Amino acid sequence: MPHRKTGILAISLLALGLAGCQSGRFANNATYTPAPLPPAPSGTVTGNQLPPPSAPNSDSAFPAVPEQPGTDMAAVDPQAQAGVEAAAATIEKNSLLGSWTVNSGGTTCQMFLTLTKYGNASRGGTRGCAGVLADMRGWDLAGKQVEIYNDGGETIARLYSSGNERLDGQTIDGAPVTLSR
């Protein structure tokens, strides 16, 4: 009985395959010529010389970054840094996981912190960030401080908790950094 069903299935598939060969889709394409398309209207083309490039001067440079309240930070001396760390709240690593909005140097971008291992630290990354934060690859806690690392393992930013769901600090080049959710 099973051989009979197999035979019927094989004959059915063969008949289906032969029916497909009878289709007009497989006709000789050499005899088929598509109808020509109507010509598209065209305008006149003109040509002029571009003016020579001008040398940039200080008046045509990019405008200065607008001042934002609360983002002015000076370079921190070691004694002041110790005071900031002592006043900072204790941070749990698990409380930092996930997506953060970053404000640095007047621009906004995203930072992602995970527990996936990255050398001796955890993996992290940014999207849309500029400067040294664009090179972020890892992060870790050092006491009450969050350290952000580049792919070479070098520290590129240090942050402290400054309230519920907010971290403040600066990059190694002195730019202020705020992470918030």
C-alpha positions in Angstrom: 0.0 0.0 0.0 2.8 2.5 0.8 4.4 2.0 -2.6 1.1 2.7 -4.3 0.8 6.2 -2.6 4.4 6.9 -3.5 3.8 6.1 -7.1 0.7 8.3 -7.3 2.7 11.1 -5.7 5.5 10.7 -8.1 3.2 10.7 -11.1 1.3 13.8 -9.8 4.6 15.7 -9.4 5.8 14.7 -12.9 2.5 15.8 -14.4 2.7 19.1 -12.5 6.3 19.7 -13.7 5.3 18.9 -17.4 2.3 21.3 -17.1 4.7 24.1 -16.1 6.8 23.4 -19.2 3.8 24.2 -21.3 3.6 27.7 -20.0 4.2 30.7 -22.3 6.8 32.0 -19.8 9.4 29.8 -21.4 8.9 31.0 -24.9 11.9 32.0 -27.0 12.9 35.4 -25.7 14.7 36.3 -28.9 11.3 36.9 -30.6 10.0 39.1 -27.9 10.8 42.8 -28.2 9.3 45.2 -25.7 7.6 48.3 -27.0 9.8 51.4 -27.0 9.2 54.0 -24.2 8.0 57.4 -25.2 10.7 60.1 -24.9 10.8 62.0 -21.7 10.6 65.8 -21.9 14.0 67.4 -21.3 14.8 71.0 -20.4 17.8 73.0 -21.5 21.1 72.5 -19.8 23.2 75.5 -19.0 26.8 75.5 -17.7 28.6 78.2 -15.7 32.0 78.3 -14.0 31.9 78.1 -10.2 33.6 80.8 -8.3 37.0 79.9 -6.8 36.9 78.6 -3.3 37.4 81.2 -0.6 39.8 80.7 2.2 38.0 80.3 5.6 38.4 83.1 8.0 37.5 83.5 11.6 34.2 85.1 10.7 33.0 82.1 8.7 34.0 79.5 11.4 31.4 77.4 13.1 29.4 79.4 15.7 30.3 79.0 19.4 28.4 76.4 21.4 25.5 78.1 23.2 25.9 78.4 27.0 23.7 76.0 28.9 23.0 76.5 32.6 24.7 74.0 34.9 27.2 72.7 32.4 30.2 74.9 33.3 32.9 72.7 34.9 36.5 73.5 35.5 39.3 71.0 35.6 39.1 69.3 39.0 42.2 69.3 41.2 42.9 66.1 43.2 41.8 67.6 46.6 38.5 68.8 45.1 38.1 65.4 43.4 38.4 63.6 46.8 35.7 66.0 48.2 33.3 65.2 45.3 33.9 61.4 45.8 33.2 61.6 49.5 30.0 63.5 49.0 28.8 61.3 46.1 26.2 58.6 46.7 27.1 54.9 46.6 26.3 53.3 43.3 25.2 49.7 42.6 26.5 48.3 39.3 23.1 46.8 38.5 21.4 50.1 38.9 23.4 51.5 36.0 22.4 48.9 33.4 20.4 50.0 30.4 20.1 53.1 28.3 21.1 56.6 29.3 20.7 60.0 27.7 24.0 61.8 27.6 24.5 65.5 27.5 28.1 66.5 26.8 29.4 69.8 25.4 25.9 70.9 24.4 25.1 67.8 22.4 22.8 64.9 23.3 23.4 61.2 22.5 22.7 57.8 24.0 24.9 55.5 26.1 24.2 51.8 26.8 25.7 50.0 29.8 25.6 46.1 30.0 27.1 43.5 32.3 28.8 41.7 29.4 32.5 41.3 30.1 34.9 43.5 28.3 38.4 42.7 29.6 38.3 43.5 33.3 35.3 45.8 32.8 31.8 45.6 31.4 30.8 46.3 27.8 29.1 49.6 26.9 28.6 51.8 23.9 27.3 55.1 22.6 25.1 56.1 19.7 25.4 59.6 18.2 28.0 60.9 20.7 31.0 63.0 19.6 34.5 63.4 20.8 36.0 60.9 23.1 32.6 59.5 24.1 32.2 58.2 20.6 35.0 55.7 21.4 33.4 54.3 24.5 33.7 50.5 24.7 33.6 49.6 28.4 32.8 50.9 31.9 33.3 49.9 35.5 32.9 51.1 39.1 35.9 52.4 41.1 34.5 53.1 44.5 31.7 55.6 44.1 33.0 56.6 40.6 31.9 55.3 37.2 34.8 55.1 34.8 34.2 55.0 31.0 36.9 53.3 28.9 37.8 53.4 25.2 38.7 50.2 23.2 42.3 50.6 24.4 41.2 50.3 28.0 42.1 54.0 28.7 39.8 56.0 30.9 38.0 58.6 28.9 35.4 59.9 31.5 34.7 59.8 35.2 31.2 60.3 36.7 29.6 60.4 40.1 26.0 60.0 41.2 24.4 63.4 41.7 20.9 62.3 42.4 18.3 59.8 41.5 19.0 58.4 38.0 21.6 61.1 37.2 25.4 61.0 36.9 27.7 64.0 36.4 31.4 64.2 35.6 33.8 65.1 32.8 35.8 63.6 30.0 39.6 63.4 30.1 39.6 66.5 27.8 37.6 68.5 30.4 34.2 68.4 28.7 31.3 68.2 31.2 29.2 65.0 31.0 25.7 64.3 32.4 23.9 60.9 32.2 20.3 60.9 33.0 17.2 58.7 32.4 
